[in-house]
Every structure is written in structure tokens, then in C-alpha cells.
Amino acid sequence: MFISKELLINGAAEYGVALDDAAVERFDAYARLLVEWNKVMNLTAITDSDEIVRKHFIDSLSLLSAVDIPKNAKVIDVGTGAGFPGIPLMIARGDLRMTLLDSTKKRLGFIEAVSRETSLTPELLHSRAEDAGRQEEYRGKFDLATARAVSNLRDLSEYCLPFVKKGGIFAPMKSAKADEEIEQAKKAIHVLGGRIEDKVSFELGGAGARTVILIKKISQTPTKYPRPSAKMSKFPIE
């Protein structure tokens, strides 16, 4: 086995996630493909097997301890990159209806290979978030939107909140320095129809501090949002 089964199972258990042998096999195949594909395209700076387990797999699974995701929930992972956190969430929770969005087709090609190898069936969406968020089939259709290591919270809220249905949750995954981002994003979150409900901070064993921010969608996002990224940058909501 390429990864340490014990490290993965024990690490996931710390966040209340139980993994069976079939899930471990899927994570092992995922890690192998990640390292293999990374030789020819830039997917991750992390290639040590234990570090992949800690900083990619367990980090992604920690979301399940921070937010109660309903059974059969419709989830979108915005800017999924190499599939984090979306693919680990699908491996741990086979009931989730997952959409993985990325603007880079090559990355989605990698995720397609992982999906074939692991018998997962996510929807792969090749689009910029600000374009997909204006499309009727995606706008206001998800129980949960999440994003890991993507943009500052103010802009990220404009990218992600349009996807969330009223009563749903936007749960961005951040490093320790979340308080400043939260303060900066408060007005934007309100304007976009969200309300900060909670933040869950914890130490990810061997990988530093993490914060998951829980933002509830309490009203529809105004139709003018999301705007093109250049406009967000030039005229931030503040």
C-alpha cells in the first residue's frame, strides 16, 4: 500500500470519520495517481505519502466534524484543484451528490482519472465560478458550498454564496488567520444573503491551525452578483 493505512484511519477518526477498507483502498489509489500525475502537471507541492494523508486527506475530512451535512446533500466544491476537499468527502460519504468546479480543464482531467479508478461519480464542471454562479442550473441549487485554499473570504463569498440555496451553508476552509478575513468580509456576506453562524477552529495534527467558517444563506443573492473577477478586485463590497 502506498499510504499508511493506520495514519489515515486514526487521523480520520479524530474528526469522527470512520473509514472502511474499501474507502482506504480508494484513498490509496487517489494518492498514487496524485503523485504520478504531479510529475507531468502541477497539482500539489506535497508528494510525501504521509504528508498527503495529513495535509490533503485528513484536512479535507475535517470539514465533516465542523458542519453537519445532511444525507444525500447536494454539495459544490468551488476551485477544487486536485479534488480537495470534494473527492475525500465523497469517499467518506458515498451519499453526497458532489459537483467539482474548476476553471482548469487539465485538473478536471486528473479528477476524471481518479473518479474512474475509484468508481466515484462526481459532476465535473469546467467553468469560472463567477460564470457558473449566474447559470440557472447551478444558482441557488446546493445545500452546501465549500472551498479550500481559494481566495480571500470577501471575494470567495461572492463566488460561492450564489450557489447556495436558502437555508443552506457556505463552509470555506481557512488557515488560522481567519478573524481578519471575517471582519473584512462581513458586509459582503450580508449583501450576498449570508449570515455568519459560527467558526470552528482546531489544530490539524502536524499541519497547523485550521478554521472552518459556517455561513448560512438566509436570503437570495441579488441578481447582480457574482460579478466578473476583475470587477470584484476593482470594486470590492466593503
Disulfide bonds with the S-S distance in Angstrom:
none
